Amino acid sequence: MQTISSFFKLIRWPNLLIIFLTQLLFEYCIIHPILEQQGMPLAAGSKDFLIIVFSFQLIAAAGYIINDWYDLPLDRVNKPQKVYISRTISKSAALLVYFLMNAVALLLVGFVSGSREQLFLLVCILLCELLLFFYSAWFKKRFLIGNLIVAVITASAIPVLLLPVGPTYLFTGNASGNLLQLTLLYTGFAFLITFVREVVKDLEDEPGDRMYGCHTMPIILGAKSVHRIAGITVVVLVLVISMLQPFLWKTGMKPQLLSLYSIALVLVPLGFIAKRIFKNAATVKEYHQLSSNIKIVMLTGILSMLFFLFINVK
């Protein structure tokens, strides 16, 4: 029982749930309604969607496993209470599960890609697996590139859902503009907020990273400079969402619930997060709390997709 509990903690099941919700809501609150409003047939069935989502869950879980496998010495310093590999789960078992998860993900996506002659989807999944491996083995300890890789892979959970839709539907008809705009909006949101969270996690892990000779942003630039980078990124995100408010206010919902929701549960919390970043949180506990707050805003941003079920986006 303890092994099972440790395994679910190892694969970060709350993060996997957020990824699942992101893909589920984008598929059924945005892609399907837009295509149906234009009378376009759905190019991907529920079975194909579930295969893509399950494959993404597998490669994300595998990514967490290989990350902890390589980070075992660092985690014993940074977060000893969260070390599961070598304690309740052996290193060889963790490595075996990692390879099995990636293999199953490739086989499943290969089935979808082969049936629809869309090998680009298979290439994307394979690229994610390779990036996660090299991130864990090398790039995580390098300046900036590791943060960007995680942000890109996290954000890719949204546009990957458009691949089964196909170019015929994406670039024809009145729906294409709205669908691509919303894809860009949520992908950009996921990228920026994930990047900020990764930077904050680097600040949290600085003691162990420094001990093992890593070259992360806080070690190279110093904590104050990294605070500015993270804070400016949050401000950019706030400005972009603020600029969208006139559009959200005209969605036709009474009383403009989507706009009010984004202000109350996305913009205001982001403002508090920016304030705490610029005030230079300094302790591991403060960084951990900040990281948790960012994850909550990520979740509220994702849940805003529910409103598009009630909006005419023709």
C-alpha positions in Angstrom: 0.0 0.0 0.0 2.8 2.4 0.8 4.4 1.6 -2.5 1.2 2.5 -4.4 0.9 5.7 -2.4 4.5 6.6 -3.2 4.0 5.8 -6.9 1.1 8.3 -7.2 3.1 10.9 -5.4 6.1 10.2 -7.6 4.1 10.8 -10.8 2.6 14.0 -9.3 -1.1 12.9 -9.7 -2.5 16.5 -9.1 -0.4 17.8 -12.0 -1.6 15.0 -14.2 -5.2 15.9 -13.2 -4.6 19.5 -14.3 -3.2 18.3 -17.7 -6.3 16.0 -18.1 -8.7 18.8 -17.2 -6.9 21.1 -19.7 -7.3 18.7 -22.6 -10.8 17.6 -21.6 -12.2 21.2 -21.3 -10.4 22.4 -24.4 -11.8 19.5 -26.5 -15.4 19.6 -25.3 -15.8 23.3 -24.4 -14.0 24.9 -27.3 -13.1 22.6 -30.2 -16.4 20.7 -30.4 -18.8 23.6 -29.9 -17.0 25.8 -32.5 -17.0 23.0 -35.1 -20.6 22.1 -34.4 -21.7 25.7 -34.7 -20.2 25.8 -38.2 -21.8 22.5 -39.1 -18.4 20.9 -39.5 -18.1 17.2 -38.7 -15.8 16.2 -35.9 -12.6 14.9 -37.4 -11.6 13.0 -34.2 -13.8 10.7 -32.3 -14.0 10.1 -28.6 -11.8 7.1 -28.9 -9.0 9.0 -30.6 -9.3 11.8 -28.1 -9.0 9.4 -25.1 -6.0 7.8 -26.7 -4.2 11.1 -27.1 -5.1 12.2 -23.6 -4.0 8.9 -22.0 -0.8 9.0 -24.0 -0.1 12.5 -22.7 -0.7 11.3 -19.2 1.7 8.5 -19.7 4.6 10.7 -21.0 4.0 13.3 -18.3 4.1 10.6 -15.6 7.1 9.1 -17.2 8.8 12.5 -17.3 8.2 12.9 -13.5 9.7 9.5 -12.9 12.9 10.1 -14.9 13.2 13.6 -13.5 13.3 12.2 -9.9 15.5 9.3 -11.0 18.2 11.7 -12.1 17.5 14.2 -9.3 17.9 11.7 -6.5 21.0 13.3 -5.0 19.6 16.8 -5.3 16.2 15.9 -3.8 17.9 14.4 -0.8 19.0 18.0 0.0 16.2 20.1 -1.5 13.2 18.0 -0.4 14.2 14.9 1.5 10.6 14.3 2.6 9.6 13.8 -1.1 12.2 11.2 -2.0 10.4 8.1 -3.2 12.8 6.4 -5.5 15.3 4.2 -3.6 13.1 4.2 -0.5 9.7 2.7 -1.3 10.4 2.3 -5.0 13.6 0.8 -6.3 15.7 2.6 -8.9 15.4 -0.3 -11.3 11.6 -0.6 -11.0 11.2 3.2 -11.5 13.4 3.0 -14.7 11.4 0.0 -16.0 8.1 1.8 -15.5 9.5 4.9 -17.2 10.4 2.9 -20.3 7.1 1.0 -20.3 5.0 4.2 -20.1 6.8 5.8 -23.0 6.6 2.7 -25.1 2.8 2.4 -24.5 2.3 6.1 -25.2 4.1 5.7 -28.6 2.1 2.6 -29.5 -1.2 4.2 -28.7 -0.5 7.4 -30.6 1.0 5.4 -33.4 -2.4 3.7 -33.8 -4.2 7.0 -34.0 -1.6 8.5 -36.4 -1.6 5.5 -38.6 -5.4 5.4 -38.8 -5.6 9.0 -39.8 -2.3 9.3 -41.7 -1.2 12.0 -39.3 2.3 11.0 -38.4 3.0 14.5 -37.2 1.1 13.6 -34.0 3.4 10.7 -33.4 6.5 12.9 -34.0 5.2 15.4 -31.5 4.7 12.8 -28.8 8.2 11.3 -29.5 9.7 14.8 -29.4 8.1 15.4 -26.0 9.5 12.1 -24.6 13.0 12.9 -25.9 12.8 16.5 -24.5 11.7 15.3 -21.1 14.5 12.8 -21.0 17.2 15.3 -22.0 15.7 17.8 -19.7 16.0 15.5 -16.7 19.5 14.2 -17.7 21.0 17.5 -18.7 19.0 20.6 -19.5 17.4 21.0 -16.0 20.7 21.9 -14.6 21.5 24.4 -17.4 20.7 28.1 -17.6 17.1 28.9 -18.8 16.7 26.1 -21.3 15.3 23.7 -18.8 12.6 26.2 -17.8 11.7 26.8 -21.4 11.4 23.1 -22.2 9.0 22.4 -19.4 6.9 25.5 -20.3 6.8 24.4 -24.0 5.8 20.8 -23.2 3.1 21.8 -20.7 1.6 24.3 -23.2 1.7 21.7 -26.0 -1.1 19.8 -24.3 -3.5 22.2 -25.9 -2.4 22.6 -29.6 -1.7 18.8 -29.9 -5.5 18.4 -29.7 -5.9 20.2 -33.0 -3.7 17.7 -34.9 -6.5 15.2 -35.4 -8.9 18.0 -36.5 -6.7 18.5 -39.5 -5.9 21.5 -41.8 -9.1 21.2 -43.7 -11.1 22.3 -40.7 -8.5 24.6 -39.2 -8.0 26.8 -42.2 -11.4 26.9 -43.8 -14.7 28.3 -42.6 -15.6 31.1 -40.2 -14.7 28.9 -37.2 -11.1 28.6 -38.0 -10.1 32.1 -36.8 -11.9 31.7 -33.4 -10.5 28.3 -32.8 -6.9 29.3 -33.6 -7.2 32.5 -31.5 -8.4 30.6 -28.5 -5.7 27.9 -29.0 -3.1 30.7 -29.0 -4.6 32.4 -26.0 -4.7 29.3 -23.7 -1.4 28.0 -25.1 0.3 31.3 -24.3 -1.3 31.4 -20.8 -0.1 27.9 -20.1 3.4 28.7 -21.4 3.9 31.9 -19.4 2.5 30.7 -16.1 4.4 27.4 -16.3 7.6 29.3 -17.0 7.0 31.5 -13.9 6.4 28.5 -11.7 9.5 26.7 -13.0 11.6 29.8 -12.2 10.1 29.9 -8.7 10.9 26.2 -8.2 14.5 27.0 -9.2 14.6 29.6 -6.5 13.2 27.0 -4.0 15.7 24.4 -5.0 18.8 26.7 -5.1 20.6 25.3 -2.0 20.8 21.8 -3.4 21.4 22.9 -6.9 24.3 25.1 -5.9 25.8 22.2 -3.8 25.8 19.9 -6.9 27.2 22.5 -9.3 24.1 23.2 -11.3 23.8 26.3 -13.5 20.2 27.4 -13.0 19.0 31.0 -13.3 19.2 31.9 -9.6 22.8 30.6 -9.4 23.9 32.4 -12.6 22.0 35.6 -12.3 21.3 35.8 -8.5 18.0 35.7 -6.8 17.1 39.4 -7.2 17.5 39.3 -11.0 15.4 36.1 -11.2 12.7 37.8 -9.1 12.6 40.6 -11.7 12.3 38.2 -14.6 9.5 36.2 -13.0 7.7 39.4 -11.9 7.9 41.0 -15.3 6.6 37.7 -16.9 3.6 37.8 -14.5 3.0 41.5 -15.4 3.0 40.7 -19.1 0.5 38.0 -18.5 -1.7 40.5 -16.5 -1.5 43.1 -19.2 -2.5 40.6 -21.9 -5.5 39.3 -19.9 -6.4 42.9 -19.1 -6.4 43.8 -22.8 -8.8 40.9 -23.5 -11.4 42.3 -21.1 -13.3 44.4 -23.6 -13.7 41.3 -25.8 -14.8 39.1 -22.9 -17.3 41.8 -21.8 -18.9 41.6 -25.2 -19.4 37.8 -25.2 -23.1 38.2 -24.7 -23.2 36.6 -21.3 -25.4 38.4 -18.8 -24.0 39.6 -16.5 -20.6 39.3 -18.3 -19.6 36.4 -16.2 -16.5 35.4 -18.1 -15.0 38.8 -17.7 -15.8 39.0 -14.0 -14.5 35.5 -13.5 -11.2 36.3 -15.2 -10.8 39.5 -13.2 -11.6 37.9 -9.8 -10.0 34.5 -10.1 -7.1 35.1 -12.6 -6.1 38.8 -12.7 -6.4 39.6 -9.0 -4.5 36.5 -7.8 -1.8 37.2 -10.5 -1.5 40.7 -9.1 -0.9 39.3 -5.6 1.6 36.8 -7.0 3.5 39.6 -8.8 3.6 41.7 -5.6 5.0 38.8 -3.6 7.7 38.1 -6.3 8.8 41.8 -6.4 8.9 41.9 -2.6 11.6 39.2 -2.9 10.3 36.2 -1.1 13.5 34.6 0.4 12.7 31.3 2.2 12.1 27.9 0.9 8.7 27.9 2.6 7.8 31.2 0.9 8.8 29.9 -2.6 6.9 26.7 -2.0 3.7 28.7 -1.1 4.2 30.9 -4.1 4.5 27.9 -6.4 1.3 26.5 -5.0 -0.5 29.8 -5.6 0.7 29.9 -9.2 -0.7 26.3 -9.7 -4.1 27.5 -8.3 -4.2 30.3 -10.8 -3.2 27.9 -13.6 -6.3 25.8 -12.6 -8.7 28.8 -12.4 -7.4 29.9 -15.9 -8.1 26.4 -17.3 -11.6 26.3 -15.7 -12.5 29.5 -17.6 -13.0 27.2 -20.7 -16.3 26.1 -19.2 -17.8 29.5 -20.0 -17.3 28.9 -23.7 -20.1 26.3 -23.6 -22.5 29.2 -23.2 -20.9 31.6 -25.7 -21.7 31.9 -29.4 -18.2 32.0 -31.0 -19.2 31.9 -34.7 
